Amino acid sequence: MYKLEVIDQNLRIFGLAWLGKVSPEEVQEVNDKLASYLTELNIDEFDLLVDMSEITVLLPATQKEIVKHQEWLLQNGMQRAAVVVNSSIAKLQLKRTARESNHAKEFHFDTVKQALGFLKEVQTLKI
């Protein structure tokens, strides 16, 4: 399961929460839904707050789709991903998927508040 939302349209920040066991099909659904948002809102660059605090481990098939998802995000204008992750196993998996997708714009945080604060601050500073 997942939840995708526009957190701040002016700052071009989207929120994605992965909930429970995530299927490979749901990863593609997120890409499709986000593509619709980007077109509808005429956005070509954006930041993404990813809440993975409920995820302890990703299934291998889902992890492969996450690599493709990260590549898709980068190709479609993602500037930064602020990821909330608590599980040490999930953190290791994310580091591996980031390596595989050449995703060097991922930053990890302990809370949603910290992650959102980071994204708002870098938008203000235009980093």
N, C-alpha and C positions, 0 to 999 in steps of 0.2 A: 504494500500500500504506500501511497505517497500523498503529499499535499503540495501544490504549486500555487504561488500567489505573487502578486505585485506588491512589494513592501513599500517602495517609494518611487513613483513614476518620474518625478523630477530628477532624482539622483540615479535613476535607472538601476534600481536594486530589486532583484527578484528573490523570493524565498522558496526553497525546496526542502521539504521534510520527508525523509524516508522513514516509513513506519512499519514495524513488524518484519515479516519475511518479504523481501522484495523479489519479484519475479523478473526474468529477462524481458518479458513483454511489457511490464510496467516501465522499464527504463526507456523503451521506444515510445511509449505513450507520453512520457515527460518531454521527450524531444519534440514530438508532434505538437503538444500543447504549448510549449515554450516558443516554438516557431510561429504559432498562431499569435501569441502575445507580441512577439517582436514585429510581425507584420502589421498587426492591428494598431500598435502604438508607435510605429515607424521608428524603431530603435535599432541601431546598428552596433552599438557597444553597450555592455552592461556588466554589472557585478552580480554575483550569486551567493546568497547565504544558504548553506546546506546544513540542515540539522540531521545529524546521524546519531544523536544521543541515545536513541532507542535500539540502534543496530549493534549487535555484539559480533556478528560474523556474516559475511556475504557468501552465498552459495557460489561454487566455481563458475557456473553458467552465468549467473548474475554479475559476477566480477568481470567476466569477459565483456559483457554488455556495458558495464561502467567504463571500461577503457574506451570503447567506441563512443560512449556518451561524452566523456571528457574531450575526446578528439573533436566531436561534433560541436561542443560548446566553444572550444577555441576557434574553430573555423567559422562560427557564427557570431563572433564578437565578444565573447566573455573576456573581460579584462582581469578579474580576480575572483577567486572562490574562497570565502571564509567558511570553514567547515567546523562544525561543532561535533566532536567525537569523543566519547568517554572510554570505549572499550580498547584495550591495548592491542587486541587481535585485529579489530577493525582499523585501527590506526596503521598497523603494519600493512594490512591489505591496501589501504589507501595510498600509502607511500609507494607500494609496488605498482599499483594501477597508474599513479601519476608518472612514474618512470616510464612505463610502457606506452603511455599516450603523449609523452614529452610535455607534460603539464607542469610548468614551473611556477604557476601563479596560484598555488593552493596554500592557504595558511590555516593552521589548526588552532582551535580555541576550546575552552572548557564550557563556556555558556553562550547562549544566543545573544545575550546582552553585549558580551565582549566582542563577538563576531560582528554584530551590527554596528557597534561603536567604531570598530576598525574600518569597516566599509564606508561609513559616513565621514570619518576623519580623512581617509585617503581621497575621497571625492572632493572634500573641501580643499585639500592641499594639492589636488590634481597630480597625484603620484602615478 
